[in-house]
Amino acid sequence: MPAKTEKTKKIEIYNKKARFDYAIDESFEAGVVLFGNEIKAARSGRANISGAHVRIMHGEVYLINSIIGDEEDKSRSRKLLLKKTEIERLAGKTEEKGLTLVPLKMYFTRGKLKLEVGLGRGKKKFDKRETIKKREQERQIESDFLRKGKK
């Protein structure tokens, strides 16, 4: 057997706005039901979940408004695979506590496409400003540290 010289590229598609707009309490891993051409497109990185959201309808979980592939039906609703007990628990939490389900990350595990779904509460405007301030402070501290190291 020849040794592999190429490293296998790990494909991960992130929803960058999710952690900025929502305070995530828990996260779950769900399988995604796709057609053959969609899985091929996802493997090549042609997928986007930044404008997507997750809904529970009739006891099933769906990923809505995600874009996978180049076909005309690229933004259709896709079924997510979770255990029945998890679906019931999530349905209860989203109904009574005002929490929402947000897609966080899409990735491959053992050849299967998985979606990390977060259970989170929407942030207010002042919370988002605090997040921006903390990020700027961390960048400033890091740049000061790097400048000291060069001297």
N, C-alpha and C positions, 0 to 999 in steps of 0.2 A: 504494500500500500504506500503510495507516495505521501509524503508529509505535506500538510497544508501550509502554504506560504502566506496566503491571504487570510486575514482575520475576518471573521464573519461580522458584518456591520449590524449593530443592534438598532432597529428602527423604533423610535419612540416619537409620538406626535403629542405635543403638549397644548393645553388650553391655558395660555399665559394669563389671560384676564380673570380666570376663575378664582385664583387665590387672592387677587387684588379686590375683586368685587364681593367675595363671600368669605366668611369666617368658617372654615371647614372643621367640623367636629369629628366625624368618622369617615372612613373610606372603605369601599368594597371593590372586589374584583368580579367583573361580569364578562361572560363570553358574548360575542357578537355574531349574529346570524347574517351571513353574507352570501352573495352569488359568486361564481367562479371568477368573473372578470373584476369584481370588487376586491377580492382577496389579492389578486395579482396587482391591482393598483395600490393597495395598502402596503404591500411588500416593497413596492418601488417608491413609497413615500408620498404618493399623490392622495393625501387625505387631509381633512381640516375639520377640527371639532371646536373651533373658537366661538362660533355662533350657535352651537348646539345646546340642547337641554334634554333632560330625561323626564319622562312622565310615566305614571302608573295608570293604565287603562284596562278595565275588565280583568284585573288580577294578573296582568302581564306588564312587563317593563319595556319601554321603547325609547330608543335614541332618536330624537327628532331634529331635523335641520342640519345634520352633519353632511359633509361633502366627501364622498369617496369615489375616485375615478373620474373618467371623462365622458361617460355616457349621459344621455338626456335624463335618465332617472337617477342621477347621482345624489340628489338630496332627499331621497325617500326615507320613510321611517324604518328603522331597523330594530328588530327584536333583540333584547338583551336576555341572557340566560343567567338566572339566579335561582337559588333554592326557594321553595314555596314559603318556608318560615321566614327567610330574609325579606321576601317581597311583602308579606303581611306586616312584619315589623316596620319596614320602611314606609308602607302605606299609612300605618298608624301614626308614626312620627311626623310625616309630612302634613297630615290632616290636622292634628291637634296642636302642634307646637309652632307652626309657621315656618318649618324648615323646608328646604328645597333640595332636589337632587341635581348635581352639577357634574358634567363629564370633566375629569381632570387630565387624564393621560390615556393614550391608546398605544399598545405595544404588543409584541409577539412573545409568547411563552410556549416552548415545545411545539412550534409550528402553528399554533392557534392564536387568533387575534383576540386580545383581551382589552377591556376598557375599565379604567379605574374611575369609579363613581364616588363622589364625595357628598356627604350629607352636611349641608351648611346653611348658615343664616346670612342674609344680605347685610353688607356693611353700610353704615350711614356715611354721609359725606365727610364728617369730621374724622371718622375712623380711617378713611382712605387717605386723608391729609396726614394723619399720624404715621401711616405706613410709609408714605413718601418721605416724611421727615426722618424716620429711622433709617431708611435706605440711603438717604443722602449723608447722614451722619456716619454710617458704616463706610461709605465710599471715602469720605474725608479722612477718617481714621486710618483706613488702609493706605491711602495715598501719602499721608504723613509718615506712616511706618515705612513705606517703600523709600521715601525721600531720605529718612534717617539712615536707612541701610546702605544707601549709595554714598553717603559722606564718608 
